[in-house]
Amino acid sequence: MPETLTPLNVALDHHQAGRLDQAEAAYRGIIEAHPGHAEALHYLGVLLHQLGQHESAAGLLDRVLVLSPGSAACWSNRGLVAAALGDAPFAVDCHERALLIDPSFANAANNLGVALQQVGREGEALDAYRRAIALQPGFIDARTNLGATLARLRRHEDALAVYREALERDAANASAHFGAGNALRELGHLDDAIQSLQRAVELAPGHFESRVNLGTTLGLRGRFVEAEAQYRHALTLRDDPQIHVCVGATLGARGRFHDEEAHYRRALTLDPDHADAQHNLALLHLRSGEFAKGWALYEKRWQASKYARIEVPGIVEWKGEPIAGRKLLLVGEQGHGDQLHFVRYATVLEQMGATVDALVPRNIAELVGGARGVNRVLIEKPQQGYDF
């Protein structure tokens, strides 16, 4: 005779088949009849975590851990819930507890790596992922997590090697192709990067980041029409302000200046403070000769992703105050050509009564020192001695 299914087996069948409503009802029925049924409490907690009800899941799993403190699986799942609730330090504790109970628990080692990253312990995260792989060599998620962590540490050669090992075991793994493509791009192998990212897109057409990174890499290769197509596809997946900026940039790179503005405007509708959109719109105004609007908006450039502020600690930025009799530090910005082009305005500042010194890179210091209006040249940031 066939074996009779227990109520827990029925609930698990529903759960594994994705019939979550029936599974939840079945688990709750078991718990109502047996309030201390640890397995039902555990799996109901997992189900609620899957549904995004993390507080309720935490309460159930905590009950299980009182009943069965030696459950490695429950400790690991409690760590996942802690991470979802934003408590990464407790998540680390939970996964470490799971591994103390069961040192062969590869999934807990992988989850520990993720939690360690969230608290900034990247080196230990690498060790956790390597432990998971040693325990379970076919654990592809652990391999891709290891590769991603190496990439964040800018160890791109090492990351690429890990992704290639993952692809030897699973040639159709979209995450590994994505990671390999990103590593190849960072290493300057753009054509190979494009090939890997195209494969990632083929395997996971709805993966937003693969579309975006493929578009960016195509752009680096000057293939702007193809880049635009990838960005536009990404926008069908997510109406993202940064990607509108990217579409605009690909249009601008092809001289379609009248078409790019609409994308910067859309980005600013989605995020009124989007610095890259403001910056690109400023450049568009300047290119079009709309200098009043362009220069005003260009002051937002310090917030854009491609800029680092030129702040000099202890010296405030000049905002147009009277400068007769004041000392002004003119700070070099952007490329050498821009600095040489605009240093001529030192004369204007001198005519307004200011003493003007210039802070520039060493290799153009002598040239800038010969410009009219420049009193002296510095190559290191001063700490004091200037009004603006």
N, C-alpha and C positions, 0 to 999 in steps of 0.2 A: 504494500500500500504506500502511496506517496506520503512524504512527511508533511505533517500539518504545520502551516505557517503560524508563527507566534504573532501577537499584535505588534511587537517591535519589528519583526521581519516585514510585516505588511507596511508599516510606517517607513522603513528604510527603502523598500521597493518604490514607494511613491516618491520619496526624497531623491533617490538616484535617477528616477525617470523624469525629474523636473516637475512633478505634480505637487508643488509646494503647499497649496491650500489643503489638499488631502493629507499630506504628510504632517502638517502642523496640527490638523484636527486629530490625527491618529496619535501623535506624541502627547497631546494634551489629554486625550482619553486615557492613555496609560498612566500619566502623572496623576490624574484625578483619582484613579483607582489605587495607585501606588505612589504616594507623594515622595517617597525616597528612592524611586527608580532612577539610579544614576545615569544609565545609558540613555533613557528617554530624555532626561533633563539635559544631558550633554548634546545630543543630536538636535534637540529643539533650540538650544543655544546657538549651535552652528547655523541652523536654518534662519534664525532671526538675524544673525550677523550677515548672512547672505542677503537678507531683505533690507539691510541698512538700519535695523533696529538694535543698535549696538549697546545702548544702556540696558535694555531688557536682556540681551544676550549675556552681558557681563554678570548680571544678577543670577541668571541660571547657572552659568559656568562656575561662579563662586560657590553656589550651593553644592555643585558636584565635587568641587575640590575639598569641601568639608567632609563629604561622604567618602570620597576616594582620593585622598591626597597623593597617592602614588600613581595617578593616571598621567602618563607623559603626554598622551594625545590631548587631554583636556588642558594641561598647562600650556601646550603650544597654541591651541585654539584661543585660550584666554589671552595669550600674547598678541595674536592677530586682532582680537577685539580691543585690547589696550591701545594698539597702534592706530586703529580706526578712530578711537576716542581721543587721539592726540597725546597719549601718555607713553611716549617712546621709551623712557627709562624703565617703566614697569614692564613693557613688552620685552625688553632685553632680559629682565629678571625672570620672566615667565619661560622664555625659550631656554635660558640657561638651566632653569629648574627641570625642564623636560629632558634636556640632555644629561643631566645628572642621574635622572631616573633611568633613562634609556640611551646610553652613549652611541647606539647604532641608529638613532632616529635621524635619518638624512634630512627629512623635511623640516624638522626643528632647527637643524644647523643652517639650512637655507634661510628660514624665517629669522633666525638670529642675525644672520648677515644683513638682512634688510633693516632690522631694528637698530643694529649698531650703526649703520649708515645714517639713520635718522637722528642719532645723537652725536654725529660727527666723528665716530671712531672708525675711520675708513680702513686703517691697517688691520684692525681686528675683524672687520667685515670680510676682508680678503681671506683671512684665515678660516672664517666660518664657512665661506663658500667652498674653499678648497677641501675642508673637512666633509662637506656634503657630497662633493664629487668623489672623494676617496671612498666614502661609504657606498655611493651609488653612481658608478661611472657614467651611466646613461641618463643622469639627471640634467636635462638640457636647460631647464630654468636656472639651476644653480650656475651652469656655465655662462649663460647670457648675463646673469647678475654679476658674476665675476668680471666678465668683459666690460660691462657698463661701469663698474667701480674703477677698474683700471683706466678706463677712458676719462672718468672724472678726475683722476689723479694725473691725467695727461701722459699716461704710459701707453701710448697708442700702438706701438709695436707689440707690446705684451697683450693688449686687448685684442688686436687683430689675430694673434696666434690662438687665443682662447676661442674667439668666434669661429675660426677655421676648424678647430677641433670639434666644436659643436656641430658644424656643418658636415663633418666627416661621419657623424653619427646620425644626423637628421638633415639631409640635404634640402628639405622643404620647410625648414624652420624660418619663418618670416623675421622673427626677432633677431636671429643670428645674422641673416643677410643685412638687416637694417644696421645692426651694430658694426658689422664688417665694413659696410659702405661708409659709415661715419668715420671709422678709424682710417680708412683709405683716403678719405678727403683730407683729414687732418695731416696725413703723411704726404699729401701732395700728389697722390696717384688718382687724378680726377676721373680719367676714363674708366678705371677699374671700379672706382667708387660709384660712378653712374650705373655701371652694369649691376653691381650688388644692390643698389637702391631700387633699380628697375625690377629686379627679381623680388625684392621685398614687397613692392607695390603689386606685382602680379599675384603673389601669394596672399596678400592681405590688402585688397583694394580699398577697404574702408579705414585703413590706418592713417590718421591725419598726419602724424609726424613723418612718416615715410614719404608722403606726397610733398610735404614742405621741404624736407631735406634733399629730396631729388630735385625739386625746383631750384633750390639754392645752389646745388652742385652743378646743374646745367647752366645756371647763370654765371658761375665762375668760369665755365668753359666758353662763355659767350653765346650759348645756345638759348637766346632770350625767348624766342617763340615757344620752344618746348618748355622752358621754365614757366612761362605765363600759363600754359595749359595745365601744368601740375598745380600751380597755385590756385587756379580757378577751380580745379577739381577739389582741392582742399577746402575751398570756401563752400562747396556744396555739403561738406561734412561738418563744418563749423564756421559760422560767420565771425571771423576773428580779425580784429583791427590790424594786427601785425601783418597778416597775410594780404590785406588790402594794400598796405604799404608796399609789400613785395610785388604785387601785381603792378602798382603804379610805377615802381622802379624799373620793372622789365619794359614797360611801355616807354618810359623816359629814355631808357638805354637805346631804344630804337627811334628816338626823335619824335615820338607821338606825345608831345607835351600837352596838347589840349585834352587828350584822353586820360592822362594820369591824374589830373586834379580831382576828378570825381572819386577816385579810390582813396585819396588822402582825406577828402571830406567825409566819406563813409566811415573811415577809421575814426575820425574825430567825433562822428555821431555816436559811435559805439563807445568811445573813450575820449571825452573832451580834453584830457590831459596827455594824450598819447604823444610822447616826445618825438619818436621817429616820424610820425605823420606830420607833426608841426615842423620838424626840421626839413623834411623833403618838400613840404609846401612852401617853406621859406625859400629854398633853393629855386623852386619853380617860379616864384614871384620875382626873384632876383634875375633869373634867366630871361624873364619876360619884360624886364625893365621897370617893374613895379617896386621901386626901391624903398619907398616909405613903408609899405606893408612887409616887404621882404626882410629889411634889416630889423624891423621891430620883432617879427616872428623868429628871426635868426637868433635872437637872444635866448631862445629856448634850447639851443643846441646842447647846452651842458647837461641836459637831462637825457639826451639821445644815447642809444646803446653804443654808438661808435666814438663817443667822446669821454674823456676824463677831465674833470674840472681843473682849471688853472689856478685855483685858490692858492694864495700865499698866506700861511698862518700868521696872524697878527697884523695883517694889512687889509683894510677894507676895500671893496670895489668902488671905483669912482662912478657915481650916478649922475654927474652933471653939475655938481656943486661948484661954486667959485674956486678957482685954483691958483689965483695970483698969489705968489709968495709961498706956494705949497710944493712939496716934493712928491713926484709921481713916478711910480715904477711901471714901465711899459713891458708887458709880459708877452714873450713870443708864443704864437699859437699856430697849430696846424703845420703845413709844410714850409720848407725854406722859402719857396717862391712867394707864398702868402706873406711871410714875415718881411721879406725884402720889399715886397710891393707896398705894404701898409706902414712901414716904419717912417715913410715920408710925412705921416701925420704928426710925428714928433715936433715938426716945425710949427704946426698949428697950436699944439699944446704949449710950446715955448712962447709963442706970440701971445697966448692967454696969460702968461706970467708964471708958468710952472717951470720948475727944474725937473728935467726928464732923464731918468736913467732907463736902460733897457736890459731885460733878462732874456737871453737867447742861448741856443746851443753853442758850444765852443767853436764848432767849425765855421760859423758865420759871424763870430763875435767881432773880429777885426773889421769886416766889411760893414757891419751895422754901426760900429763905433765911428765910422767916417761919415755917417748920415747927418745932415743938418738937423739941428734941434736935439740931438742926443748928447747929453752931458758926459756920461760914462756907461760902460757895458759891464754887466755881471753875468756869470755863468752858473752861479749857485744861488738858490733862494735865500734872501736875507730874512732875518727874524724881526727887524725893526728898522726905524730910520725913515719911513715914508708915511705920508698922509693918506695916499690912495695907491 
